[in-house]
Amino acid sequence: MAIEQVTKKHTKGEFREVTVDYDFGDSFADMVNKFGEEVVYTSAKANMRVRCQAVIDGGIEKGLSDEEIQNRVTAWKPGVALETGAGYDPLAAFRRMSPEEKAAFLANISQIAESEE
């Protein structure tokens, strides 16, 4: 039995923190035996989808093009860390922005610079 403690902090309304014990199983095979193959598959897929979205977000934050992000996702394997920071060119990211995005970015940078003076 692989009983784990799961804690949730509830911050809507009255703050409350609750910790419960739950048996997730000892192994993949145990999980399939306990919950069924479909449940284990859909749960794993949902988790991987969220992690894939994090890879996409990371690419957007680095200023990568859609094609570059697709290449990162294609190379990504769940549970394996991606290389970070290598090859990021902030000027290239700026050049790919629309005129509206450039104006908003420059306004934001100006505001940050003024607030730090």
N, C-alpha and C positions, 0 to 999 in steps of 0.2 A: 504494500500500500504506500502511495506517495502523497501523503497528506501535506499540503502546503498552506501557509497562511496567506490570505488575500486581504489587503487593506484598501479601503476606499474612504477618501475625505470628501464629505458632502458639504459644499459651500453655498448652495442655494438656500436662502432663508437662514435657519439656525445651523451654525457650524456643527458638524458631527463627524467623528471618525469611527468607523466600525471595522473590526478585523474578524474574519471567519476562517474556519478550516475547510478545505475542499480536497477531495481525492481526485487528482487529474490522471492517475495511473502511473505505473513505473516505467513504461516504455511505449513506443508507438503501437506495438502489437497489443499491449494492455489497453491503451486508449481505444483502439478499434474494437476490442472485445467489450469494453464497458459502454461505449457510446455509439458504435456502428461506423462502418467505413464512410458512409455519406456525411455524417456529422463531422468526423475528423477531417475529411477532405475539404468540406465547405469552410470549416473554421480555419484550416491552414491557408486556404486560398484567400479568405478575407484578410488574414494577417499579412500575407504576401502582397496583396493589393495595396494595403496601407503603406507598406515598406517601399513598394514600387513608386507610389505617389511621392514619398520622401525623396527618392532618387530624382524624380522629375523636378520637385521643388528645389533641390540642390543645384540642378542644372540651370533652372531659371535664375536663381540667386547668383550664379556664376556668370550670367549673361550669355549662356550658350544658345545656339540656334536650335530650332526644332529637330533638325537632322542630327546635330551633336548630342542632343538629349536622347534621341532614339538610339543612337550608337551606344551611349552609356547604359541605357536600359537593356539593350540586346546583350551587352557584355556582363550585366549584373547577374549575380547568383545570390539568392536569399541566404543570409547568414555569413556572407563574405564581404568584408569592408571594401568599398571602392577607394581608389586613389583620390586624395583630396588636394585641391589647390594647384596641381601641376598643370601648366599650360594656360592658366586663366589670364586673359588679357583684358583689363578694364576698358581700355580705349576701343578695342574691337567690339566689346559689348555696347559701348556708347554709340559707336557707328551704326550698329544694327537697330538702334531705337528709332521709332517714328519721330517726326518733328515735335509732336505733342509730348511724347515720352521724354525727349531730350529737354524740352522746356520745363516739364515738371521736375525732372531730375536736377537740373541746374538751380531751380528755385529752392528745392529741398537742400541742396548742398550750400547755397547761399545762406539759408536760414540756420543751418547747423553752424556754419562759420561765424555768423553774427552772434549766435548764442554763446559761443565759446570765447569771445573776446572780452 
